[in-house]
């Protein structure tokens, strides 16, 4: 790995390292059925990803033309259901675990900044093999707000003992790019997640995790 690489790399989780739509959709379907609401398809769930559980439930109720005031209790129920089985059908994107492990082995601290609740994010990281290589995790319930507020990303960077100008954030969604811009952090976007990469305007597009070291060097140099 090049000496030009940044001093820390922070990743979004869902849609960036992990395709979690199936498990999210299963938990959401259970909660919606309990409320007498027709479940969403996985494609519909995918379109709502990126805003944490509260945003997911608000979006689901909006799609089904239901009372949005129901979102609070349904969010709590969803989190309980999802936490019970967060990685049954979820999978790491090709090369993602190896890329994260290689960064950690090269002495580059790795963080996770996600709008997912930290306790469920941690379970997914352990289940899919990322956890041993992750030095800091900040979730939507970690007390720093939620993306696109820059504070959770800045808190994750601080936990890695790094600085924003020495860090690269990797995400898949306009929320991730907006968060990075607000934090003064360079950002790479993956095209295989839940956002439309053509509209994101990141510093670079990471189409394959095998290219991550080179891409990080180009972002650092640029």
C-alpha positions in Angstrom: 0.0 0.0 0.0 1.1 3.5 -0.8 2.5 5.8 1.8 0.2 8.5 0.2 -2.8 6.8 1.7 -4.9 8.8 4.3 -4.3 8.3 8.0 -7.9 6.9 8.6 -10.7 5.6 6.5 -14.3 5.6 7.6 -17.1 3.6 6.0 -20.8 3.8 5.9 -22.3 0.3 6.5 -25.6 -0.5 4.7 -25.2 -0.2 0.9 -21.4 0.4 1.2 -19.9 -2.6 3.0 -23.0 -4.7 3.4 -26.2 -5.4 1.4 -28.7 -5.6 4.2 -31.9 -5.0 2.4 -33.3 -8.5 2.8 -33.0 -8.6 6.6 -34.3 -5.0 6.9 -37.2 -5.9 4.7 -38.0 -9.1 6.7 -38.1 -7.2 10.0 -40.1 -4.3 8.5 -42.6 -6.7 6.9 -43.3 -8.3 10.3 -44.0 -4.9 11.9 -46.2 -3.7 9.1 -48.2 -6.9 9.1 -48.7 -6.5 12.9 -50.2 -3.1 12.2 -52.4 -4.4 9.4 -50.3 -2.8 6.7 -49.2 -4.5 3.5 -45.4 -5.1 3.5 -43.0 -3.3 1.2 -41.1 -5.1 -1.5 -37.3 -5.2 -1.2 -37.0 -2.6 -4.0 -39.3 -0.3 -2.0 -37.2 -0.9 1.1 -34.0 -0.2 -0.9 -35.4 3.2 -1.9 -35.8 4.1 1.7 -32.4 3.1 3.0 -29.9 5.6 4.3 -32.0 7.5 6.9 -31.9 5.1 9.8 -34.8 3.3 11.3 -37.0 6.4 12.0 -36.6 7.5 8.4 -37.3 3.9 7.2 -40.6 3.7 9.1 -41.7 7.2 8.1 -41.0 6.4 4.5 -42.8 3.0 4.7 -45.9 4.7 6.2 -45.8 7.4 3.6 -45.6 4.8 0.7 -48.6 3.0 2.2 -50.5 6.3 2.8 -50.8 5.6 6.5 -50.7 7.8 9.6 -47.1 9.0 10.1 -47.7 9.4 13.9 -47.5 5.6 14.1 -43.8 5.8 13.2 -42.5 6.2 16.7 -43.9 2.9 18.2 -43.3 1.0 15.0 -39.7 2.1 14.9 -39.1 0.7 18.4 -40.8 -2.5 17.3 -38.8 -2.7 14.1 -35.5 -2.3 16.0 -36.5 -5.2 18.4 -37.3 -7.4 15.4 -34.3 -6.5 13.4 -31.9 -6.8 16.3 -33.1 -10.4 16.8 -31.9 -11.4 13.3 -29.7 -8.6 11.7 -27.5 -10.8 9.5 -29.5 -13.8 8.3 -29.7 -12.9 4.7 -27.3 -9.9 4.6 -24.0 -10.2 2.9 -20.7 -8.3 2.5 -20.1 -6.8 -0.9 -17.4 -8.7 -2.9 -13.9 -7.8 -1.6 -15.2 -5.5 1.2 -14.0 -7.6 4.2 -10.6 -8.1 2.6 -10.3 -4.4 1.8 -11.1 -3.4 5.4 -8.7 -6.1 6.8 -5.9 -4.9 4.5 -6.3 -1.3 5.7 -6.1 -2.3 9.3 -3.1 -4.6 8.6 -1.4 -1.6 7.0 -1.8 0.4 10.1 -4.6 2.6 8.8 -7.4 2.9 11.4 -10.9 2.0 10.1 -14.1 3.4 11.4 -17.8 2.8 10.7 -20.2 5.8 10.7 -23.8 4.7 10.1 -27.3 5.8 10.8 -28.1 2.2 11.9 -28.3 1.8 15.6 -24.8 0.9 16.9 -25.8 -2.3 18.7 -27.3 -3.8 15.5 -24.5 -2.5 13.4 -22.0 -4.2 15.7 -23.9 -7.5 15.4 -23.7 -7.2 11.6 -20.0 -6.4 11.7 -19.3 -9.5 13.8 -21.5 -11.8 11.8 -19.9 -10.8 8.5 -16.2 -10.7 9.6 -15.6 -6.9 9.7 -15.5 -6.4 13.5 -11.9 -7.5 14.2 -10.6 -4.8 11.8 -12.8 -1.9 13.0 -11.4 0.6 15.5 -14.4 2.8 16.0 -18.2 2.6 15.4 -20.6 5.5 15.6 -24.3 4.7 15.0 -27.4 6.8 14.8 -28.1 6.2 18.5 -24.6 7.1 19.7 -25.5 10.6 20.9 -23.9 12.6 18.0 -27.0 13.0 15.9 -27.6 11.3 12.5 -26.1 11.9 9.1 -26.2 14.2 7.2 -25.2 16.1 10.4 -21.4 16.0 10.3 -21.1 15.3 14.0 -21.3 11.5 13.9 -18.6 11.4 11.2 -16.4 13.8 13.2 -16.9 11.8 16.3 -15.9 8.6 14.5 -12.7 10.3 13.2 -11.8 11.7 16.6 -12.3 8.2 18.1 -9.7 7.0 15.6 -7.3 9.7 16.7 -7.3 11.2 13.2 -8.2 14.6 11.7 -10.9 15.3 9.0 -8.3 16.5 6.5 -6.4 13.2 6.9 -9.5 11.0 6.5 -11.5 9.5 3.6 -15.1 8.5 4.0 -16.6 5.8 1.8 -20.4 5.7 1.2 -23.1 5.0 -1.3 -25.8 7.6 -0.7 -26.3 11.4 -1.1 -26.6 11.4 2.8 -23.0 10.2 2.9 -21.6 12.7 0.5 -23.5 15.5 2.2 -22.1 14.4 5.6 -18.5 14.3 4.3 -18.8 17.7 2.7 -20.2 19.2 5.9 -17.3 17.6 7.9 -14.6 18.7 5.5 -13.7 15.1 4.6 -12.9 13.6 1.2 -15.4 11.0 0.0 -15.6 8.0 -2.3 -18.9 6.6 -3.5 -19.6 3.0 -4.4 -22.0 2.4 -7.3 -23.5 -0.8 -6.1 -25.3 0.5 -3.0 -28.7 2.2 -2.4 -28.0 5.7 -3.9 -27.7 6.9 -7.5 -24.0 7.4 -7.8 -24.5 9.5 -11.0 -26.0 12.3 -8.9 -23.6 12.2 -5.9 -20.6 14.2 -7.1 -18.1 12.4 -4.8 -14.3 12.9 -5.0 -14.1 9.5 -6.7 -16.2 6.4 -7.6 -15.0 3.1 -6.1 -16.5 0.4 -8.4 -14.4 -2.5 -7.0 -13.0 -2.9 -3.5 -9.8 -4.3 -5.1 -9.1 -0.8 -6.4 -9.5 0.8 -2.9 -5.7 1.3 -2.2 -5.2 3.0 -5.6 -8.4 5.1 -5.2 -7.4 6.3 -1.7 -4.0 7.3 -3.1 -5.6 9.3 -5.9 -8.0 11.0 -3.5 -5.1 11.8 -1.1 -3.0 13.2 -4.0 -5.9 15.1 -5.5 
